[in-house]
């Protein structure tokens, strides 16, 4: 083996490690390909809903929103949870794999974080937000129906789409608040050991973060007024919670912010 090939070997091995670790997260979890995506209202409405006469989504302390997760969101979250749970097991030493890389993988495939973000955003604009299942939806009552549709696929070509479709009391479509982002990542360019590979995974997670921020900006444009829950203490608490690295701590910290309202 030539000296030049010897010099290239460590980087090649590390790139192979990155690829094998990513494949291991998915393969060991028994995760199938990401589910095919449907219309956000599939399984909720039999067809396209008529347009509401409302130009903006009603908001304020006296407005109740009923939120339901789309079939897409439920399927996507279940897919990500298999990989996330496997990565957490690796990070905790319960399965073979590099703990540093696996910990970053667990964060990347966390299915709860985007849902917690959307829930927190909705709670800022409505007096109350009740999340119901598809089975509970026919018995639910509120001023606004919000169908939450979340797609976040971290890969070489990472894509994140966040959409909430709003409907009035008569189930007529008012508007959509949405955020989308995408970026290509070259997995084979990653070198520098487990820490550098883990940092690469966290950069992939930024695609989701940008989509969520765009969703917040879109939501502000679609509602009829300023945030109903705009207390400075709550907003400051939420911002601190969102920067937590550990997904479980992050969600718990966001929930704890309710006391600051």
BELSUL-V461497 format. One record per run of one state. SS is the DSSP state (H for helix, E for strand, C for the rest). FROM is the first residue (numbers start at 1). TO is the last residue. If there is no record, write none. Layout:
BEGIN
ss = <SS & SS>
from = <FROM & FROM>
to = <TO & TO>
END
This chain:
BEGIN
ss = <C & H & C & E & C & E & C & E & C & H & C & H & C & H & E & C & H & C & E & C & E & C & E & C & H & C & H & E & C & H & C & H & C>
from = <1 & 3 & 29 & 51 & 52 & 57 & 58 & 60 & 70 & 71 & 92 & 99 & 109 & 112 & 126 & 133 & 137 & 140 & 144 & 154 & 157 & 168 & 173 & 185 & 187 & 190 & 194 & 223 & 224 & 232 & 243 & 247 & 261>
to = <2 & 28 & 50 & 51 & 56 & 57 & 59 & 69 & 70 & 91 & 98 & 108 & 111 & 125 & 132 & 136 & 139 & 143 & 153 & 156 & 167 & 172 & 184 & 186 & 189 & 193 & 222 & 223 & 231 & 242 & 246 & 260 & 261>
END
